[in-house]
Amino acid sequence: MSIESATRVDVVGSVSVETVLSVDRLPAPGEAVVAIPTHPGLGGRGANQAVAVARTGVEARLVAAIGDDPEGRELLGELAGFGVSTELVSVHDGARTGRSVRLVAPGEHRTVLIPGANELTDVAAVQDVADRLATSSVVLLQGQVGAGVVRETIRLSAEWPGRLVYHAAPATEIDPDLYAGVAVLVVNESEAAALCGAPVSGDVAEIEDMAVRLAARGRSVVVSMGAYGAVVVPSRRPVEVMLAEPTEVVDPAGAGDAFVGVLAAGLAVGLGVQEATAAAVRQATRTVARRGAVRSYPTFDFD
């Protein structure tokens, strides 16, 4: 599928220096295990999703904040190398670039975040670039930027011609009237359960029920189910289940961000939410067979 150069996804999110520690198994409480470290590199949900968008061939631009330090400058270079525009990444004197540590064991992982300069992507920062965001086909917003930024970005987007995709990760409750401004709400099962006040069961029928309940608040909803696929409730249409192909999971880190990035890119090129979600499921499944997050992303497509 050919992509017009004017098509763009702007991602409002986090960026960090990520250190990955590989272990044979995750430690029990109070236990120490030996890890094999890797060279620190690009991480953060916003950065990961922007790279995933760029790997589809759709133009990607990141709105984020870094410190004026060597780590931040290295991240700018990595983002540019992946084809992500960093013109809206602000550099702050005296701040430290955000950091994350990811502990990876076979089939599972845990992440610890140090926000650093990411906390400077605040309401004022979004207001300052609102006129630039208004020119985007899709604005992709994720909950890691904080509730105030989420609310203000959704409020501002009411005046924009493009579509707003809200990835509620972590699950951040917003005013009920704001959901009408969200073209597509994207969550995983745990986040859907948190927003619905329901337990996490792993049962597809219950996930479908939560998706329908969330869709009643506004427009389209996508609930990702990891290796199993996703549940989609298009605006005012019946629920659909998109199943993933069985795949050996080597490293699941980054797959969720790949899913969201490909979904947003698909919407930007004119796919419907069902078609964009199906493409996102297929492409995210490819990433779990590789070790690493953004560095493992292949070139994505919508076929």
C-alpha positions in Angstrom: 0.0 0.0 0.0 1.5 3.4 -1.0 1.7 6.0 1.7 1.2 9.7 0.9 3.9 11.9 2.4 1.3 14.2 4.0 0.0 11.3 6.2 1.4 11.6 9.7 0.9 10.3 13.2 2.0 12.6 16.1 2.7 10.7 19.3 2.4 12.5 22.6 4.3 10.3 25.0 7.4 9.3 27.0 11.0 8.6 25.9 13.7 7.1 28.1 17.0 5.3 28.2 16.2 1.7 28.7 18.6 -0.9 30.2 17.6 -4.5 29.6 18.7 -7.2 32.1 18.2 -10.8 30.9 17.7 -13.5 33.6 16.8 -17.1 33.6 13.8 -16.4 35.8 12.3 -13.5 37.6 13.4 -13.3 41.3 11.1 -14.2 44.1 10.5 -11.5 46.8 13.8 -10.9 48.6 15.8 -13.1 46.2 18.8 -12.0 44.1 19.4 -13.4 40.6 22.3 -12.9 38.2 21.6 -10.9 35.1 23.2 -10.4 31.7 23.0 -6.6 30.9 22.7 -5.1 27.4 23.9 -1.7 26.2 21.3 1.0 27.2 19.2 2.2 24.3 16.0 3.8 23.2 12.9 3.1 25.3 9.7 4.7 26.6 6.1 4.0 25.4 5.9 7.1 23.3 9.2 6.5 21.6 8.4 2.8 21.0 5.1 3.7 19.4 6.5 6.4 17.2 9.2 4.0 15.9 6.4 1.4 15.2 4.6 4.0 13.2 7.7 4.9 11.2 8.4 1.2 10.5 5.1 1.1 8.6 6.3 3.9 6.3 3.9 6.4 7.8 5.5 9.7 8.9 5.9 9.8 12.7 6.6 12.7 15.0 7.2 12.6 18.7 6.1 15.1 21.3 8.2 14.4 24.4 10.9 15.8 26.8 14.5 14.9 27.5 17.3 16.4 29.6 20.2 18.3 28.2 22.5 15.4 28.9 24.5 12.9 26.8 21.8 10.2 27.2 19.2 12.5 25.8 21.3 13.5 22.8 21.9 9.8 22.1 18.2 9.1 22.1 17.6 12.0 19.6 20.1 10.3 17.3 18.4 6.9 17.7 15.0 8.3 17.0 16.2 10.1 13.9 17.9 6.8 12.8 14.5 5.1 13.0 12.9 7.9 10.9 11.0 9.6 13.7 10.9 13.4 13.6 12.2 14.9 16.9 11.3 18.6 16.1 8.8 18.6 18.9 11.0 16.9 21.5 12.0 19.6 24.0 15.4 19.6 25.7 15.5 20.9 29.3 18.5 22.3 31.1 19.1 20.8 34.5 16.8 17.9 33.9 17.8 14.2 33.5 16.5 12.2 30.7 14.0 9.5 31.8 15.3 6.0 32.5 13.8 2.5 32.6 15.2 -0.9 33.7 13.6 -4.0 32.1 14.1 -7.4 33.6 13.5 -10.1 31.0 13.0 -13.8 31.7 11.7 -16.4 29.2 8.2 -15.4 28.3 7.8 -12.5 30.8 9.3 -9.3 31.9 9.0 -6.5 34.5 9.9 -2.8 34.0 10.8 0.0 36.5 10.5 3.6 35.4 12.3 6.8 36.5 10.3 9.5 34.7 13.0 12.3 34.8 12.3 14.9 32.1 9.2 13.1 31.0 7.4 14.9 33.8 8.0 18.1 31.9 5.7 17.1 29.1 2.9 18.9 30.9 -0.3 20.7 30.0 1.6 23.9 29.0 3.9 21.9 26.7 0.9 20.4 24.8 -0.8 23.8 24.5 2.4 25.2 23.0 2.4 22.6 20.2 -1.4 22.4 19.7 -1.3 24.2 16.4 1.2 21.6 15.1 -0.8 18.7 16.4 -3.8 20.0 14.6 -2.2 19.3 11.2 -1.7 15.5 11.9 -3.8 12.7 10.5 -3.8 10.9 13.9 -2.7 12.0 17.3 -1.7 9.1 19.5 -1.9 9.8 23.2 -0.9 7.5 26.0 -1.5 7.5 29.7 2.2 7.6 30.7 2.2 11.4 30.2 -0.2 11.9 33.1 -3.9 12.6 33.6 -3.7 16.4 33.2 -2.0 16.1 29.8 -4.5 13.4 28.7 -7.4 15.6 29.5 -6.0 18.7 27.9 -5.0 16.9 24.7 -8.4 15.3 24.3 -10.1 18.7 25.0 -7.9 20.5 22.4 -8.4 17.7 19.8 -12.1 18.7 19.5 -10.9 21.5 17.2 -8.6 19.3 15.1 -9.6 17.6 11.8 -7.6 14.4 12.6 -8.5 11.5 14.8 -7.3 11.0 18.4 -6.3 7.6 19.6 -6.0 7.3 23.4 -3.9 4.4 24.7 -4.9 4.3 28.3 -1.8 2.8 29.7 -1.6 3.0 32.5 -5.3 3.1 32.9 -6.2 6.8 33.6 -9.8 7.6 34.2 -11.1 10.8 32.4 -14.2 12.8 32.6 -17.1 10.9 30.9 -17.8 13.7 28.5 -14.2 13.5 27.1 -14.7 10.0 25.7 -16.7 11.5 22.8 -13.5 13.2 21.7 -11.6 9.9 21.5 -11.9 8.2 18.1 -10.4 5.0 19.3 -9.7 3.9 22.9 -7.0 1.3 23.2 -6.4 -0.8 26.3 -5.2 -4.3 27.3 -7.3 -6.6 29.5 -5.9 -5.3 32.8 -6.5 -1.7 31.8 -10.0 -2.5 30.6 -10.7 -4.2 33.9 -9.4 -1.2 35.8 -11.6 1.3 33.9 -14.6 -1.0 34.3 -14.0 -1.8 37.9 -13.9 -5.5 37.0 -11.5 -8.4 37.8 -9.0 -9.7 35.3 -10.2 -13.2 34.3 -8.6 -14.0 30.9 -12.0 -15.1 29.6 -12.7 -13.8 26.1 -16.4 -13.4 26.7 -15.8 -11.2 29.7 -13.2 -9.2 27.7 -15.9 -8.7 25.0 -18.3 -7.5 27.7 -15.8 -5.0 29.1 -15.1 -3.7 25.5 -18.8 -3.2 24.9 -19.1 -1.3 28.3 -16.2 1.0 27.4 -17.7 1.6 23.9 -20.9 2.8 25.5 -18.9 5.8 26.8 -18.0 7.1 23.4 -16.8 5.6 20.1 -14.6 2.7 19.0 -12.7 0.5 21.5 -9.9 -2.0 21.0 -8.9 -4.3 23.8 -5.6 -6.2 23.1 -5.2 -9.7 24.5 -1.5 -10.1 24.0 -0.6 -13.4 22.2 -4.3 -14.2 21.7 -5.2 -11.1 19.5 -7.7 -8.4 20.2 -11.3 -7.5 20.7 -12.8 -4.6 18.6 -16.0 -2.7 19.1 -16.2 -0.3 16.1 -18.4 2.8 16.6 -22.1 1.7 16.9 -21.3 -1.8 15.4 -21.1 -5.3 16.8 -18.1 -6.6 18.7 -15.4 -8.5 16.7 -12.5 -10.8 17.9 -9.2 -10.7 15.9 -7.3 -13.8 16.7 -3.5 -13.9 16.5 -1.5 -16.7 14.8 0.2 -19.0 17.4 3.8 -17.9 17.8 6.6 -18.9 20.1 7.2 -16.0 22.5 10.9 -15.1 22.9 10.4 -11.6 24.3 7.0 -9.9 24.6 8.5 -6.5 25.5 7.6 -3.9 22.9 4.9 -6.0 21.3 2.1 -3.9 22.9 3.6 -0.7 21.6 4.1 -2.2 18.2 0.4 -3.1 18.2 -0.7 0.4 19.1 1.7 2.1 16.7 0.6 -0.1 13.7 -3.0 0.5 14.6 -2.6 4.3 14.6 -0.6 4.2 11.4 -3.4 2.1 9.8 -6.0 4.6 10.8 -3.8 7.4 9.4 -3.7 5.8 5.9 -7.5 5.3 5.9 -8.1 1.8 7.2 -11.2 1.2 9.3 -10.7 0.3 12.9 -11.3 -3.4 12.2 -8.8 -3.5 9.4 -6.2 -1.5 11.3 -6.6 -3.7 14.4 -6.2 -6.9 12.3 -3.0 -5.5 10.8 -1.8 -4.5 14.3 -2.4 -8.0 15.6 -0.4 -9.6 12.7 2.5 -7.2 13.0 2.8 -7.3 16.8 2.8 -11.1 16.7 6.0 -10.9 14.6 7.9 -8.9 17.3 7.5 -11.4 20.1 9.6 -14.0 18.2 12.6 -11.6 18.4 14.6 -10.4 21.5 14.4 -6.7 22.3 11.8 -3.9 22.0 12.2 -1.3 19.3 15.5 -2.8 18.1 13.5 -5.9 17.2 10.9 -4.2 15.1 10.9 -5.3 11.5 9.4 -3.3 8.7 5.7 -3.4 9.3 2.9 -3.5 6.7 -0.9 -3.6 6.6 -1.4 -6.7 4.5 
